[in-house]
Amino acid sequence: MDHQQRLSSRALLAAALLAAVALAPVTALAQDDVSVSLAAQGAGEAMNNLTVTVSGEMARMDVGEQVSMVWSPDWWRSIMHENRMYIEFDKAMLEQMRQMMGNMPPPPEVQAQADEFDSANMTFERTGATDTVMEYEVFEVAFSDDEGKKGSMWMSPEAEIGMFEIWSKIMPRLQSLAGPMMGGNNPSDELQRYIQLARAQGMPDGKVLRMTVEDGASFEVTGWTWGPFGDDFWEAPAGYNKQAMPAFPR
């Protein structure tokens, strides 16, 4: 299905960058009602503008002006703005999809990465370099992982929020789609592993406002807005058509 392919590609881009951002330490949001905008780029990919919004039990991720994914405790909705349509999965539908995919093993390369991970090979080092992101002065922390991948995090002790705080809020929602939409591959498991490691290694205090990886992937926070957000924010725009899923007649 074309929509599922587009969705998987975008979700996997976000998930791949998530694994890198997860190297930062976790701190609580000052207010669990915020929308954060980011410029994101995968290795060899065009730049994407992402906006991640959380408010209580609601969450939304916008990929440019093309796709919005909205989560509530009872459903998940994908809104395709180009086609002025949306699809919606309730709890029963998601569970049925999970059961359909449950017998599929993770791809061999994913299992191999999990088996070979060695936390002793993870390194973090404050380099002394500084820069500016938005109005915040940031300092650089270089990192490398157990596979020799390298990159930098640019952190600010003054910023109210960083990319990791907002991604940690959206992570459980991505986790709920990992089985149905990603062929059984759950990137948030990798994320949890990095979270534990970063905590154990005592990362410097600060919010991550920029992340660059040696292979060309990058994230940068471009701004944020504090809520509250109206009820209409979580709905498909007026005039959009609801698309029935063939496997789940309604």
C-alpha positions, -999 to +999 in steps of 0.1 A: +000+000+000+016+033-011+005+052+020+021+026+043+053+027+024+055+065+027+046+063+064+072+036+071+099+056+053+092+087+073+088+069+105+121+050+100+139+083+093+127+097+126+135+064+143+170+063+130+177+098+142+161+090+175+187+063+182+214+090+179+196+116+199+191+091+227+227+095+237+216+126+256+205+124+293+168+125+301+154+155+320+118+163+327+099+188+307+091+220+326+056+217+312+040+187+294+022+209+269+046+219+242+053+219+204+089+217+192+101+223+157+132+206+143+152+204+111+160+168+105+182+151+078+190+115+074+222+104+057+218+111+020+183+124+025+167+158+019+161+180+049+128+175+066+110+199+089+095+180+118+072+193+145+065+172+176+037+182+200+027+166+233-001+176+256-010+152+284-020+119+268-021+134+233+008+136+209+013+146+173+042+145+148+041+166+116+065+158+088+067+190+068+033+198+053+028+162+039+019+139+068+006+143+104+005+114+129-017+119+159-020+096+189-046+095+217-050+068+244-077+051+222-066+056+186-039+065+161-046+087+131-025+094+100-034+125+080-022+129+044-024+165+036-014+162-001-044+139-007-068+156+019-075+123+035-068+104+067-068+068+081-076+059+117-068+028+138-085+020+170-071-002+197-087-033+183-073-027+148-038-020+162-039-052+183-050-072+153-021-058+132+003-066+160-009-102+161-005-105+124+031-093+126+039-110+159+054-141+143+078-122+121+113-122+135+134-090+134+156-085+103+190-103+107+209-071+108+188-057+136+193-088+157+230-088+150+233-052+162+215-061+194+237-092+200+270-073+193+264-041+213+291-034+238+286-005+261+323-004+270+331+010+236+308+040+239+327+073+245+316+108+253+340+138+254+335+175+258+357+191+231+358+227+243+342+240+210+312+263+212+286+276+188+252+293+188+218+276+181+189+301+180+199+326+208+216+299+229+253+293+233+260+256+230+290+234+238+301+203+218+302+168+232+318+143+208+306+107+209+314+074+193+295+041+196+306+004+196+305+003+158+329+032+154+301+057+144+310+092+154+291+124+159+286+155+180+259+168+204+257+205+209+242+213+243+229+243+262+224+246+300+201+276+295+176+262+270+142+253+284+138+222+262+160+201+239+153+175+212+157+146+235+131+157+260+105+159+232+116+127+215+113+108+248+077+119+249+069+107+214+089+074+218+061+054+234+038+063+205+064+052+179+068+020+200+031+013+196+035+013+158+068-005+156+054-039+151+025-031+128+043-006+106+080-016+107+079-053+101+085-062+137+115-039+141+111-018+173+136+011+171+125+023+205+141-007+221+175+006+208+166+040+222+159+026+257+193+009+256+211+042+248+191+061+275+204+037+302+239+039+289+239+077+288+227+079+323+253+055+335+282+074+319+273+108+334+266+131+305+271+169+311+241+189+321+223+207+293+197+203+266+207+190+232+198+216+205+218+201+177+230+166+168+253+157+139+265+123+129+295+115+108+275+098+081+256+131+074+225+127+096+215+157+117+189+172+139+185+208+151+159+224+172+145+255+155+120+267+181+092+257+204+057+269+215+041+262+249+004+251+249-024+248+256-036+235+222-072+235+211-093+203+205-092+210+167-054+206+167-058+168+171-084+164+144-082+160+107-089+193+090-125+199+078-131+185+043-106+157+046-120+122+036-116+092+059-101+063+040-113+029+050-086+003+055-093-028+033-083-052+060-105-035+086-139-028+070-160-003+090 
